[in-house]
Amino acid sequence: MKILLIRFSSIGDIVLTTPVARCLKQQLGAEVHFITKRAFSPVLEPNPHVDRVFSFEKKLSETLPALHRERYDWVLDLHHNLRSAHVKWSLGRPARSFDKLNLEKWLLVHTGIDRLPDRHIVHRYMATAEHLGVRYDGQGLDYFIPASEEVDVSRLDPGVAPGEYVAFAIGANHATKRMPEEKIADLCRRIPLPVLLLGGKSEQAAGARIAATAGAHVHDLCGRLSLHQSASVLRQSARVATHDTGLMHMAAALRKPIVSLWGNTVPKFGMYPFYPDSMALNTTFEVAGLPCRPCSKIGYDRCPKGHFRCMNDLDTAAIAEALK
């Protein structure tokens, strides 16, 4: 059996689909292919449960001819948007799509009415393959780091040793999912361990400012590492502090203890850190009871209300205690 999985973006969402690929491979012996955007293909290429990764830069026409030649038995749409519908229509193969629960999310955001099931998105992804007799195996998420991308943290910053630091993923795609810089710096000052700041090039300036004001124990790695190298730093940490972002799901895939910090989004959306069965290593910090929260299922460039209480009211002393 040959199966195509569709998930175009982003890092965290793709990591959350890895149990589907693993279970298809191990339970059916299927040949598993994946189509995604080129920027995210490195997440999948080292994965032994994915036989082939197709990627495109801007247009699906870049890869559709190659997909046609594969003659898939099934197409499992784990993105479920207009672009993925175009792939399914073009291939003309049997297909199933996962339920995005857009109506239920809209109701929670715009009316406060909660009709969302108490079910992680991983289980909703897995439901897309249930008709094939595939069941979730309880083994959590996967993230594979190529040996060439493993890093020696003591070389990155002398005096930092594996297992003796906090990795802090300071980024997120939207500002309302990130603590303000001054609050991140305040939290870092309270953490009694070396802190390694992780982020991409868009976090470089913020990382430099935070490290300059938070103390000599804070080391800025933002923009200096590849995605796999960042995963290596996560893997070697004692604990991970993170916003609702892709590195959070990578840390969960690596079975790390996580302190997750939530702003305008809520764990109720079903995308909190996901671990193997019986493993519970996440501590959630959120400002419960705010009538304006969640204000979006994704995020904004600034707080729509202007007060940003969902992040400003987080207790940095309590968070630092959880990170000890």
ZAMARGU-4260 file (C-alpha; in steps of 0.2 Angstrom, whole numbers, plus 5000, padded with zeros to 4 digits):
<rodrens>
0) 5000/5000/5000 | 5006/5017/4995 | 5000/5032/5005 | 5002/5051/5003 | 5001/5062/5018
5) 4997/5081/5016 | 5003/5094/5028 | 5010/5110/5021 | 5015/5119/5036 | 5021/5123/5049
10) 5035/5115/5060 | 5024/5111/5075 | 5010/5105/5065 | 5021/5093/5055 | 5029/5086/5070
15) 5011/5083/5077 | 5008/5072/5061 | 5022/5060/5064 | 5012/5047/5074 | 5002/5045/5058
20) 5017/5041/5047 | 5024/5029/5060 | 5008/5019/5063 | 5005/5018/5044 | 5023/5011/5042
25) 5023/4999/5057 | 5005/4993/5057 | 5002/4992/5038 | 5020/4991/5031 | 5014/5005/5020
30) 5025/5015/5009 | 5023/5033/5016 | 5025/5048/5006 | 5023/5066/5012 | 5020/5083/5003
35) 5025/5099/5012 | 5032/5116/5009 | 5051/5116/5005 | 5055/5126/5020 | 5048/5112/5031
40) 5055/5097/5022 | 5070/5096/5034 | 5058/5091/5048 | 5053/5075/5038 | 5069/5070/5028
45) 5078/5061/5043 | 5062/5052/5048 | 5063/5033/5044 | 5044/5031/5044 | 5043/5043/5028
50) 5049/5035/5012 | 5049/5050/5001 | 5046/5069/5004 | 5039/5080/4990 | 5041/5098/4993
55) 5037/5114/4983 | 5043/5132/4985 | 5027/5142/4979 | 5016/5132/4967 | 5009/5115/4968
60) 5012/5113/4950 | 5031/5111/4954 | 5027/5093/4961 | 5010/5088/4955 | 5017/5078/4940
65) 5028/5068/4951 | 5014/5064/4963 | 5003/5058/4948 | 5016/5045/4943 | 5015/5037/4961
70) 4997/5031/4959 | 4993/5031/4978 | 4981/5019/4986 | 4976/5033/4998 | 4978/5051/5001
75) 4977/5057/5019 | 4974/5076/5020 | 4981/5082/5037 | 4979/5100/5032 | 4962/5101/5024
80) 4962/5118/5015 | 4959/5124/4997 | 4977/5119/4992 | 4976/5102/4999 | 4959/5100/4991
85) 4967/5104/4974 | 4980/5090/4977 | 4966/5077/4980 | 4956/5083/4966 | 4971/5083/4954
90) 4976/5065/4959 | 4959/5058/4959 | 4964/5044/4972 | 4954/5039/4987 | 4956/5052/5000
95) 4951/5056/5018 | 4953/5073/5027 | 4955/5077/5046 | 4942/5087/5055 | 4949/5105/5058
100) 4934/5109/5070 | 4934/5127/5063 | 4916/5130/5068 | 4920/5124/5086 | 4935/5135/5087
105) 4925/5150/5080 | 4912/5148/5093 | 4925/5148/5107 | 4934/5163/5100 | 4919/5174/5096
110) 4906/5169/5108 | 4915/5160/5122 | 4904/5144/5119 | 4915/5129/5121 | 4910/5114/5110
115) 4928/5108/5107 | 4931/5090/5112 | 4943/5085/5125 | 4954/5077/5112 | 4972/5081/5106
120) 4974/5085/5088 | 4986/5070/5087 | 4971/5059/5089 | 4961/5069/5077 | 4975/5066/5064
125) 4975/5048/5068 | 4956/5046/5065 | 4960/5050/5047 | 4968/5033/5045 | 4956/5023/5056
130) 4947/5016/5041 | 4963/5007/5036 | 4963/4998/5053 | 4977/5009/5060 | 4977/5014/5078
135) 4987/5026/5089 | 5001/5016/5097 | 5004/5027/5112 | 5022/5031/5108 | 5020/5050/5106
140) 5028/5061/5093 | 5044/5058/5083 | 5059/5070/5079 | 5075/5063/5072 | 5091/5073/5073
145) 5104/5069/5060 | 5121/5064/5068 | 5129/5078/5058 | 5118/5091/5066 | 5121/5086/5085
150) 5130/5101/5094 | 5142/5102/5108 | 5134/5114/5119 | 5150/5117/5129 | 5158/5124/5113
155) 5143/5135/5109 | 5145/5143/5126 | 5159/5139/5138 | 5153/5134/5155 | 5137/5127/5149
160) 5135/5108/5151 | 5123/5095/5145 | 5108/5093/5157 | 5112/5108/5167 | 5103/5122/5158
165) 5086/5128/5153 | 5082/5130/5135 | 5070/5145/5132 | 5061/5145/5115 | 5057/5164/5115
170) 5049/5165/5098 | 5032/5162/5090 | 5024/5167/5074 | 5013/5180/5082 | 5017/5193/5095
175) 5002/5189/5105 | 5009/5171/5108 | 5025/5178/5115 | 5029/5186/5132 | 5036/5204/5130
180) 5055/5205/5130 | 5056/5214/5147 | 5045/5200/5155 | 5056/5186/5147 | 5071/5195/5154
185) 5063/5196/5171 | 5060/5177/5170 | 5077/5173/5165 | 5085/5183/5179 | 5075/5172/5191
190) 5080/5156/5184 | 5095/5149/5194 | 5102/5139/5180 | 5111/5144/5164 | 5098/5149/5151
195) 5100/5146/5132 | 5089/5157/5121 | 5083/5148/5105 | 5074/5156/5090 | 5077/5160/5072
200) 5083/5175/5063 | 5067/5185/5067 | 5072/5183/5085 | 5090/5188/5084 | 5088/5206/5089
205) 5076/5202/5104 | 5088/5188/5109 | 5103/5200/5110 | 5093/5213/5120 | 5087/5200/5132
210) 5104/5192/5135 | 5111/5209/5137 | 5100/5214/5151 | 5095/5197/5160 | 5112/5192/5167
215) 5128/5183/5162 | 5120/5166/5164 | 5109/5170/5149 | 5116/5165/5132 | 5109/5170/5116
220) 5108/5157/5102 | 5094/5165/5091 | 5098/5164/5073 | 5114/5155/5075 | 5108/5137/5074
225) 5099/5126/5061 | 5082/5119/5065 | 5090/5102/5069 | 5104/5110/5079 | 5091/5119/5090
230) 5083/5102/5092 | 5100/5096/5099 | 5100/5110/5111 | 5083/5105/5117 | 5087/5087/5119
235) 5102/5091/5130 | 5093/5103/5141 | 5087/5100/5159 | 5070/5109/5155 | 5062/5118/5142
240) 5053/5135/5143 | 5042/5139/5128 | 5028/5148/5120 | 5015/5140/5110 | 5026/5137/5095
245) 5035/5123/5085 | 5049/5121/5097 | 5037/5116/5110 | 5031/5101/5100 | 5049/5097/5095
250) 5053/5097/5114 | 5039/5085/5118 | 5044/5074/5104 | 5061/5073/5113 | 5052/5069/5129
255) 5059/5084/5138 | 5050/5092/5153 | 5042/5108/5147 | 5035/5123/5155 | 5023/5130/5142
260) 5018/5148/5142 | 5001/5153/5134 | 4995/5170/5128 | 4980/5173/5117 | 4979/5154/5112
265) 4973/5141/5124 | 4977/5122/5127 | 4959/5119/5124 | 4962/5120/5105 | 4970/5103/5107
270) 4988/5107/5103 | 4997/5107/5120 | 5013/5096/5122 | 5009/5078/5118 | 5019/5064/5126
275) 5018/5045/5125 | 5005/5037/5135 | 5007/5038/5154 | 5020/5052/5152 | 5015/5069/5158
280) 5030/5081/5158 | 5021/5098/5154 | 5017/5112/5166 | 5005/5124/5159 | 5005/5143/5164
285) 4991/5153/5158 | 4980/5167/5164 | 4963/5158/5166 | 4947/5167/5167 | 4951/5182/5155
290) 4935/5185/5145 | 4945/5191/5130 | 4954/5174/5129 | 4956/5166/5117 | 4955/5181/5105
295) 4961/5171/5090 | 4965/5153/5086 | 4981/5159/5078 | 4987/5176/5085 | 4989/5195/5081
300) 5003/5207/5079 | 4997/5216/5095 | 4984/5214/5109 | 4967/5219/5101 | 4962/5226/5119
305) 4978/5235/5122 | 4982/5228/5139 | 4990/5211/5134 | 4985/5204/5151 | 4986/5186/5145
310) 5005/5188/5145 | 5008/5203/5156 | 4999/5194/5171 | 5009/5178/5170 | 5018/5175/5187
315) 5037/5175/5182 | 5042/5170/5200 | 5030/5154/5199 | 5037/5150/5182 | 5055/5151/5187
320) 5051/5140/5202 | 5044/5127/5190 | 5060/5128/5180 | 5072/5124/5195
</rodrens>
